[in-house]
């Protein structure tokens, strides 16, 4: 056992635990781990010897229970949900995901045996009499935290057989916490990698996104590759392994994709996925000319492949659109010599909602090629984007409309009205200074 500072525990948690009186109540899981690592605790999970019906009586106005796993939700004053689960053990996992049978347990020690990793099997007890906190560790989780290791509780084959997604969770935790996966645990992941095929794509997607949004996601992708899982969920990306590039690139396509991902400043999960997949079309279009490989139109082919991967991962329509746009239009040049017309075309292609995400991806792309940072050029380009966005982008942005055309030319609604407006917009696109009402009215009179 080890003692920690009570000041680390929020008062709302202390108040909740006090409600249990003489009953057993412990904070468990990632919350204890994160307290020990001085990380922000996002979810507070607790376990108790009380059964759900007894927990509900303690919180008659702000609790609910609608599952088969003994978990009662307590709604805090700010709407925050605290999950409290009865001690339990689990039997059988035919689908490599859900227990076939849940049995109420009799002790904390019995309960933590069903948990995934030793660093998540720690419990924190609050002594109400003297407000003393102590860590209870039945599985050497404290030692694994000290040594920065991800290790399963008990047999790794059994834990991964119970829920195959735990294999990806091990990779995610290693990436998030900058830990290593313990040798026997990793060997079991390699051995059982194909069990991931039994997991719903939505769960795989969610765990993948958590890996992609860590500080250095490329490390997690390497572990996924070495474990054999990446080949099962996203084989397209592995076609770039060992594929040399030319010009300013110092890495092969695979390594460059990882470096782009690592250097992508956006934390948006779809943008991070786009950073990983931005060159996924290169192996398909690659042609060898002399000693060099060329990849013409790789962004066009790559956007289609990315869309296919996105659908496999069950992305929403909005997420699919973002993924497609970012991969399709990532090949743009940032130069102070660009015309306003070129910048407008860029904005039209990328669309307003994704401009910042595209810039984050493209900067990551450049840095991931081994190029040096040129922040002044990017700042200049962003300023150009702000300026150009005030310019007309379509016929609706003209200072005249169809009503003006009909009144001046004394015509009724017809195709000619649209033709005149289109012609005016074509002129304004070349010279935005022409978008003045007086100037355009004079031009209408000439038709």
FIBASE-905052 format. One record per residue (C-alpha): z, x, y. Coordinates in steps of 0.1 Angstrom, whole numbers, plus 5000, padded with zeros to 4 digits. Layout:
BEGIN
ZXY;...
end
This chain:
BEGIN
500050005000;499350105036;500649955068;498449895099;499149795135;499849425140;498149455174;494849465156;495249115144;494348825168;497048575176;494848295163;494948445128;498648505129;499248145140;497048025111;498848235085;502248115097;501247755088;501447855052;505147915053;506448045020;503048015003;500948324996;498248385021;496148705026;493248815048;490548945024;487049085023;485049245051;487649155077;490149405063;487549665058;486349635094;489949645108;490449975090;487150105104;487849985139;484849765138;484549415153;485549155128;482948875128;484248655099;487848595089;488148505052;491548435037;492848355002;495948164990;497748034959;497547684973;494747454959;492347284984;494246954985;497447144996;495547345022;494047015036;497546875041;498547175062;495547115085;494946735084;492946715117;490747015116;489847105080;487147005055;486347075019;482946995004;482147254978;483047354942;484447694949;487847624964;486947704999;488447505028;487047535063;489547535092;488047465126;489647665154;490147555190;486947715201;484947575172;485247895151;485447845114;488048015092;487447995054;490447985031;489848004994;492147934965;492748224941;490048194915;488248354886;484648294876;482948264843;479248304834;476248364857;473148244840;471048244871;472348584884;473648404914;476148114909;479148114885;478847864857;482547784859;485247834885;488847854874;491847844898;493648174896;497348254896;497448584915;495848794942;495149064917;493248824895;491248694926;490049034939;488649134905;485748894911;484749054944;481749274948;482749614962;486049794963;485949825001;485649445002;488449384977;491349485000;493949225011;496049215043;499449045041;501548935071;505248925065;506448625086;510048735087;509349065105;505649025114;504949335093;501349385081;500449575049;497349645030;497249564992;494749764973;494249714935;490849884932;491150214952;489150064981;491150265006;490050584989;486450474989;486650395026;488050745032;485250895012;482650655027;481550524993;480150184982;481450124947;481549804927;484849644915;484749724878;481449734859;478449754882;476249594856;478549294854;478849264892;475049274897;474549044868;476848794885;474848804917;471749024919;471649004957;474749234956;472249514950;470649464984;474149404999;475149754987;472149905005;472949695036;476549805037;475650165032;473150145061;475549955084;478650165077;476750495072;478250515037;476750645004;476350434973;478550574945;476450744917;477150494889;476750204912;473350324923;472250404888;473050044879;470949914908;468050114895;468649974860;468949614871;466549614900;464249344884;467149094885;466249054922;463348844910;465948574901;467048544938;465648294963;463348454989;465548305017;468548505005;466448825001;465048765036;468448735051;469749045035;466649235044;466949135081;470549265081;469249595069;466449605094;468849545123;471249825116;471350135138;469150345115;467350095092;464950355079;467750505058;468250165042;464550125034;464550465017;467350354995;465550024987;462550234978;464450474956;466250194938;462950014929;463849694948;461349754977;458449764952;459549424940;459949244973;457449424996;455049644975;452349655003;454449895024;454550154997;450750204997;451350425027;453550675009;451851015010;448850885031;448151155057;447151065093;445451255120;445751335157;449151305172;450751185140;453051435122;454151195094;452351005066;451950635070;455250545052;457350795070;455750695104;456650335097;460250425091;460450635122;458850355143;461450125129;464250365137;462950405173;462350035180;464849945207;464749575201;467349425177;465249115171;464849085134;461148975135;460349265159;462049505135;460049365106;456849405127;457749765134;458049835097;454749655090;452649745120;450549995101;450549815067;446849765070;446050135071;445850195033;443449905030;440950015056;441350395052;438150595051;437950965046;435651145071;435651525065;439251635063;440551335082;441550975073;440450705097;441950355100;439550145121;440749785126;443949845106;445749615131;443449325122;443849365085;447549455089;448349135108;446948925079;449049125053;452149095075;451548715077;451348705039;454648895036;456248675063;455248355043;456748515012;459948575030;459948205042;459848285079;459647985103;456347905121;457648065153;458748375134;455348405117;453548375150;455648645165;455148875135;451348815136;451048875173;453149195173;451149355144;447749225156;447949355192;450149665189;447249895195;447249905233;447150195257;449750245285;448050415314;448350405352;444550395353;444350045337;442849775358;444649445365;441949275343;442949495313;446549415318;445849045320;443949065287;446949235272;449348965284;446948685272;446848845237;450548905234;451648595253;454548585277;457448535252;456748855233;455949105260;459349285259;459249285221;455749435220;456749705244;459849785223;457649805192;454950025209;457450265223;458950295188;455350355175;454750635199;458150805193;457750755156;454550955157;456351255171;455351195207;457851285235;459451005255;457550935288;459850675303;458350675337;454950565323;456650275305;458550165336;455350175356;453649965330;456449705329;456349685367;452549625364;453249345339;455649175364;453049205392;450049095371;451948785358;451748635393;447948645391;445748355378;445448345341;443448025336;441547755355;444747565361;445947865382;443147825407;444047705442;441547415438;441147155410;438646905396;439446655423;438346905450;435146965432;434246595429;435146525465;433146815479;430046775457;430446395457;430146365420;431946165393;433846315364;431346505343;430746835325;429646985358;433146975372;434347195344;431347425347;432147475384;435747555378;434947795350;432447975373;435047995400;437648135376;435248395363;434848525399;438648515405;439248715373;437148995387;438848975421;442148795424;441948805462;439348525460;441948275448;442548135482;441947765488;439647815518;437548075500;437147855469;436247545489;433347735505;432147855471;432247495458;429947385486;427347645474;426947455440;
end
